[in-house]
Amino acid sequence: MERRLTLRVFAVLAVIGICAYFSFPLEKRINLGLDLKGGMHLLLKIDTSHLAAEAKIDAGDRALEVIRNRIDEFGVREPSIQKQGEDEIVVQLPGVTDRERAIEIIGKTALLEFRLVSADSEKIKQALEGNVPSGFELKYVEDTKEPLLLEKQASLTGDALSDATVNFSQAEFYGPVVGLKFNAEGAKKFAELTAANVGRRLAIVLDGKVQSAPNIKEAIPSGEAVISGRFDVTEAQDLALVLRVGALPAPMRIEEERTIGPLLGQDSINKGIRASIIGGLAVFIFMALYYFLAGIISNIALLANLLMILGGLGLLPILFPGVSATLTLPGIAGIALSLGMAVDANVLINERIREELDSGKTLRAAITNGYSRAFTAIFDSNITTLIAAFFLFQFGTGPIRGFAVTLTIGLIASLFTAIILTRTIFEILLAAGVLKDKLPMLRIFKETKFDFIGKRVFFYVLSLIVIVTGLYFFFNKGRQVYGIDFAGGQIQEYSFKTAPDPDQVRGVLKELNLTDASIQQFSDNPNAVLIRTSEDKSNLLTEKLKEKFPEQDIQILRIERVGPIAGKHLKTKALKALFWALLGICAYVAIRFKHFNFAIAGVIALLHDVLVALGFLAITGRQIDLLSVTAFLTIAGYSINDTIVIYDRVRENARLSRKLNLYELINLSVNQMLGRTILTSGITLFVVIAILFWGGEVLSNFAFTLLVGFISGVYSTVYIASPLVLALSGRRAKY
């Protein structure tokens, strides 16, 4: 026994030591996501519709390489550029908030063409009348709007370039120009082109726009040329950059954009940490006051749990090369929530030990039996939540994946700390004689003897009324019920020095013809203004607001834009995540309890909780976004926890009381576990309420959805899942 305990102590110390090593220093081990340190997230769609079949094959790979080269030249530290599917590229640029310039550099096709200009006045006249001659194209010079008739076939393209730099020519252009240098083959072609067309004009066309059209005065054998166009220095530098690294194989459009300013990132960190500390302290205080020494041991396990989550994030790049440990705002919420959920295991163990002591067992036997009998419920409930987390990661994007990762690490850590760490501490205290024959705990809930199953019809009707009412509001509001993640559109959030007059802000929107825009201010931060629009006029809007409110020191907090295709794609992925998570949970419960009726009843209860949460979002006017879907899946994973705890007790009671039918078994089990169900959910709600009130507006919908879903989960465990097992099996059925 002593040797086993010694080995266990060494194992615990080794795990804690490894996690501590890979946790600190935090700033080196863990990267902050864009939503915490600011930056840009872009989803780019490559338009290959006009490419030949053979050119489409590697268009995505070529575009990826060009974008990577442009971003490297742009000087962004630690960018993330990944191909998604065949024709999409995800770009993440930490610290970049000059969105207009970044979008211009990344998305510019940069197709450079040298095309001869027709000097035939008759053909030009026909073209201006609308009859463009075959083989020609009518274009206008960007600066002067002079009409030019260009040959459709380019005489030379940007593929022949070897370099592009910014030069200044005060004498002729009075500003910066972009100097071009051709490679050996290009220089030869350019010399032949200019020699054969002395006296003609040669148009320099960039992305279909004529930048200039100088006269060819003589042959140019030097292999050099110049693009002029009234550029400022930054524009000239950016144009030289994109020409230097090459043109994109096809045009690109931005399907999704999320730009987070550093001010909002720091505010999110502060609020996320504050909410976690408040929620964590509430849990710690309750556990210590309610379970005394056992509660303090549980709190030690929670601290170890937090250390293991941080260590797990630090270990990720080592265990999975190429994967970075990135902490997002939902990731902070995931840490806080996983700590709240880790309490469940400790409560189950402590309550099991109490039961064993009540039955007259010695303290050592009570601890041994308590852990043994609590294990199956803890294991099953954690696995079902892990199933939900897996599908969150599979179908989620960006920050939502961060939530899934921290939740997964937290759940695995909670299994270790609750089952192994706390038991080791108990055994050390027993061996040292600190614990002898008592383990005092408070008792708020005594075992009840209610006939819960007998009231099932009333609660079925009540649930139907709540769900139908919620769905009525949901369908009645149409597209308005969705956030931009699913409906598409754009939001801009600004920080003012003092709370602005909404009517003055509306006046600015009216000037820009944004009549369909909506304005939202927040009670906890009235200086912040969120504006929703259907089109992208954020640059003009920012300029106008700064002009209208010159004394307000306006800062961009965030800009998010989702195109209709991306919105539809995100909605499809969200529905898939929900479907597969529910199917996975159903399959696992059916296998573990060897009865499909338990699985079907449990999944119906999960759907009940998700629909209740969805309905309350619609009733209260809150929009459904990706974080809401994250909350739905978390509700599904967490709600099944309580249900499985009761199912586990039904399974145990069936072995102990073989004469009881299923009706009696379920009623007995629900009564035995009622106090535990309220305790575990109530303690987790400490964390959820802290996130709701102190986590900031970004996490507000997420926390509200969890609050409704977790409360509904307690209700559905008792009044929906348990009675439905009986309804599906028959009143006099046996387990």
RABEL-V207270 format. One record per backbone hydrogen bond with DSSP energy under -1.0 kcal/mol. CO is the residue of the C=O (numbers start at 0). NH is the residue of the N-H. If there is no record, write none. Layout:
((CO/NH) (CO/NH))
This chain:
((0/4) (1/5) (2/6) (3/7) (4/8) (5/9) (6/10) (7/11) (8/12) (9/13) (10/14) (11/15) (12/16) (13/17) (14/18) (15/19) (16/20) (17/21) (19/23) (24/27) (24/28) (25/29) (30/326) (32/35) (32/36) (33/37) (37/94) (38/259) (39/92) (40/257) (41/90) (42/254) (42/255) (43/88) (44/252) (45/47) (47/50) (51/55) (57/61) (58/62) (59/63) (60/64) (61/65) (62/66) (63/67) (64/68) (65/69) (66/70) (67/71) (68/72) (69/73) (70/74) (70/75) (79/91) (81/89) (86/45) (87/83) (88/43) (89/81) (90/41) (91/79) (92/39) (92/95) (96/98) (97/101) (98/102) (99/103) (100/104) (101/105) (102/106) (103/107) (108/247) (110/206) (111/157) (112/204) (113/154) (113/155) (114/202) (115/150) (119/123) (120/124) (121/125) (122/126) (123/127) (124/128) (125/130) (126/129) (132/135) (134/151) (136/149) (138/147) (140/144) (145/140) (147/138) (148/117) (149/136) (155/113) (156/159) (157/160) (159/182) (162/180) (164/178) (166/176) (168/172) (168/173) (174/168) (176/166) (177/226) (178/164) (179/224) (180/161) (180/162) (182/186) (183/187) (184/188) (185/189) (186/190) (187/191) (188/192) (189/193) (190/194) (191/195) (196/199) (199/215) (200/116) (202/114) (203/210) (204/112) (205/208) (208/205) (209/141) (211/203) (213/201) (215/198) (222/181) (224/179) (226/177) (231/235) (232/236) (233/237) (234/238) (235/239) (236/240) (237/241) (238/242) (239/243) (240/244) (250/46) (252/44) (254/562) (255/42) (256/560) (257/40) (258/558) (259/38) (260/264) (261/265) (262/266) (263/267) (264/268) (265/269) (266/270) (267/271) (268/272) (269/273) (270/274) (271/275) (272/276) (273/277) (274/278) (275/279) (276/280) (277/281) (278/282) (279/283) (280/284) (281/285) (282/286) (283/287) (284/288) (285/289) (286/290) (289/441) (290/293) (291/295) (292/296) (293/297) (294/298) (295/299) (296/300) (297/301) (298/302) (299/303) (300/304) (301/305) (302/306) (303/307) (304/308) (305/309) (306/310) (307/311) (308/312) (309/313) (310/314) (311/315) (314/317) (314/318) (315/319) (319/322) (323/325) (324/30) (326/32) (327/331) (328/332) (329/333) (330/334) (331/335) (332/336) (333/337) (334/338) (335/339) (336/340) (337/341) (338/342) (341/345) (342/346) (343/347) (344/348) (345/349) (346/350) (347/351) (348/352) (349/353) (350/354) (351/355) (352/356) (353/357) (354/358) (355/360) (356/359) (361/365) (362/366) (363/367) (364/368) (365/369) (366/370) (367/371) (368/372) (369/373) (370/374) (373/377) (374/378) (375/379) (376/380) (377/381) (378/382) (379/383) (380/384) (381/385) (382/386) (383/387) (384/388) (385/389) (386/390) (387/391) (388/392) (389/393) (390/394) (391/395) (396/399) (397/401) (398/402) (399/403) (400/404) (401/405) (402/406) (403/407) (404/408) (405/409) (406/410) (407/411) (408/412) (409/413) (410/414) (411/415) (412/416) (413/417) (414/418) (415/419) (415/420) (416/421) (419/423) (420/424) (421/425) (422/426) (423/427) (424/428) (425/429) (426/430) (427/431) (428/433) (428/434) (449/451) (451/454) (452/455) (454/458) (455/459) (456/460) (457/461) (458/462) (459/463) (460/464) (461/465) (462/466) (463/467) (464/468) (465/469) (466/470) (467/471) (468/472) (469/473) (470/474) (471/475) (472/476) (476/479) (477/480) (478/481) (480/623) (482/485) (482/486) (483/487) (488/561) (489/532) (490/559) (491/530) (492/556) (492/557) (493/528) (494/554) (500/504) (501/505) (502/506) (503/507) (504/508) (505/509) (506/510) (507/511) (508/513) (509/512) (513/516) (517/531) (519/529) (524/527) (526/495) (528/493) (529/519) (530/491) (531/517) (532/489) (534/536) (536/540) (537/541) (538/542) (539/543) (540/544) (541/545) (542/546) (543/547) (544/548) (548/551) (551/496) (554/494) (556/260) (557/492) (558/258) (559/490) (560/256) (561/488) (562/566) (563/567) (564/568) (565/569) (566/570) (567/571) (568/572) (569/573) (570/574) (571/575) (572/576) (573/577) (574/578) (575/579) (576/580) (577/581) (578/582) (579/583) (580/584) (581/585) (582/586) (583/587) (584/588) (585/589) (586/590) (587/591) (588/592) (594/598) (595/599) (596/600) (597/601) (598/602) (599/603) (600/604) (601/605) (602/606) (603/607) (604/608) (605/609) (606/610) (607/611) (608/612) (609/613) (610/614) (611/615) (612/616) (613/617) (614/618) (615/619) (616/621) (623/482) (624/628) (625/629) (626/630) (627/631) (628/632) (629/633) (630/634) (631/635) (632/636) (633/637) (634/638) (635/639) (638/642) (639/643) (640/644) (641/645) (642/646) (643/647) (644/648) (645/649) (646/650) (647/651) (648/652) (649/653) (650/654) (651/655) (652/656) (656/659) (660/664) (661/665) (662/666) (663/667) (664/668) (665/669) (666/670) (667/671) (668/672) (672/676) (673/677) (674/678) (675/679) (676/680) (677/681) (678/682) (679/683) (680/684) (683/687) (684/688) (685/689) (686/690) (687/691) (688/692) (689/693) (690/694) (698/702) (699/703) (700/704) (701/705) (702/706) (703/707) (704/708) (705/709) (706/710) (707/711) (708/712) (709/713) (710/714) (711/715) (712/716) (713/717) (714/718) (715/719) (715/720) (716/721) (719/723) (720/724) (721/725) (722/726) (723/727) (724/728) (725/729) (729/732) (732/661))
